[in-house]
Amino acid sequence: MKRFLSFIYFFLISIVFFADGFTVADIFTNGMVLQRHAKVNIWGTAAENTQIEIHFNGQVRKTKANKGQWMVTVKTGEAGGPYTI
């Protein structure tokens, strides 16, 4: 589970460096825990109409920033991993 959380953290941090104006909510930090077998929202901010694409555990979720906000929902699986976003 620690590896899973570390991958999420580093992925989210890397997005900030490569996408202009793109951020993920501050709640997504190192050491976070996700409930297994649940639907989890991932959200943040981006420039208006920016296309957002999240890849998680074989799922692809796409959305577009609306009024500077975006959100996608992913389904978590078994505990363990490692999983990446």
C-alpha positions as CSV (number, residue, x, y, z in Angstrom):
1,M,0.0,0.0,0.0
2,K,2.9,2.4,0.7
3,R,4.2,1.9,-2.8
4,F,0.7,2.7,-4.2
5,L,0.5,5.9,-2.2
6,S,4.0,6.9,-3.2
7,F,3.2,6.4,-6.9
8,I,0.1,8.6,-6.5
9,Y,2.1,11.3,-4.7
10,F,4.9,11.4,-7.2
11,F,2.5,11.3,-10.2
12,L,0.5,14.2,-8.8
13,I,3.6,16.2,-8.1
14,S,5.0,15.6,-11.6
15,I,1.8,16.9,-13.1
16,V,2.2,20.2,-11.4
17,F,5.6,20.7,-13.0
18,F,4.6,19.7,-16.5
19,A,1.1,21.3,-16.9
20,D,0.6,25.0,-16.9
21,G,-2.0,26.0,-14.4
22,F,-2.9,22.4,-13.6
23,T,-3.1,21.4,-9.9
24,V,-4.5,18.6,-7.9
25,A,-6.3,19.2,-4.6
26,D,-4.0,19.5,-1.5
27,I,-5.6,16.5,0.1
28,F,-3.6,14.2,-2.3
29,T,-0.3,14.0,-0.4
30,N,2.4,11.5,0.5
31,G,1.0,9.0,3.0
32,M,-2.6,9.2,1.8
33,V,-4.8,6.1,2.1
34,L,-7.5,5.0,-0.3
35,Q,-10.3,2.7,0.7
36,R,-10.2,-0.5,-1.3
37,H,-13.2,-1.5,-3.4
38,A,-14.5,2.0,-3.5
39,K,-15.2,4.9,-5.9
40,V,-12.7,7.6,-5.3
41,N,-12.9,11.2,-6.6
42,I,-9.7,12.9,-7.7
43,W,-10.0,16.6,-8.4
44,G,-8.2,19.9,-8.8
45,T,-7.9,23.0,-10.9
46,A,-6.8,23.8,-14.4
47,A,-7.2,26.5,-17.0
48,E,-10.7,26.7,-18.5
49,N,-11.5,23.9,-21.0
50,T,-8.2,22.0,-20.3
51,Q,-8.5,18.3,-21.2
52,I,-7.7,16.1,-18.2
53,E,-7.0,12.4,-18.6
54,I,-6.3,10.1,-15.6
55,H,-5.1,6.5,-15.9
56,F,-5.5,4.3,-12.9
57,N,-5.4,0.5,-12.6
58,G,-6.5,-0.1,-16.2
59,Q,-9.1,2.6,-16.1
60,V,-9.0,5.8,-18.2
61,R,-11.1,8.8,-17.1
62,K,-11.3,11.9,-19.2
63,T,-12.9,15.3,-18.3
64,K,-12.5,18.9,-19.1
65,A,-12.0,21.8,-16.7
66,N,-15.2,23.7,-16.1
67,K,-14.9,27.1,-14.5
68,G,-11.3,26.2,-13.6
69,Q,-12.4,23.0,-11.7
70,W,-12.1,19.3,-12.7
71,M,-13.0,16.0,-11.1
72,V,-12.9,12.3,-12.1
73,T,-14.0,9.2,-10.3
74,V,-11.9,6.0,-10.2
75,K,-12.6,2.6,-8.7
76,T,-10.1,1.2,-6.3
77,G,-9.3,-2.5,-6.3
78,E,-7.5,-4.9,-3.9
79,A,-5.0,-3.7,-1.3
80,G,-1.4,-4.0,-2.3
81,G,-0.1,-2.9,-5.6
82,P,1.9,-1.2,-6.6
83,Y,-0.7,1.0,-8.4
84,T,0.0,4.1,-10.4
85,I,-2.1,7.0,-11.6
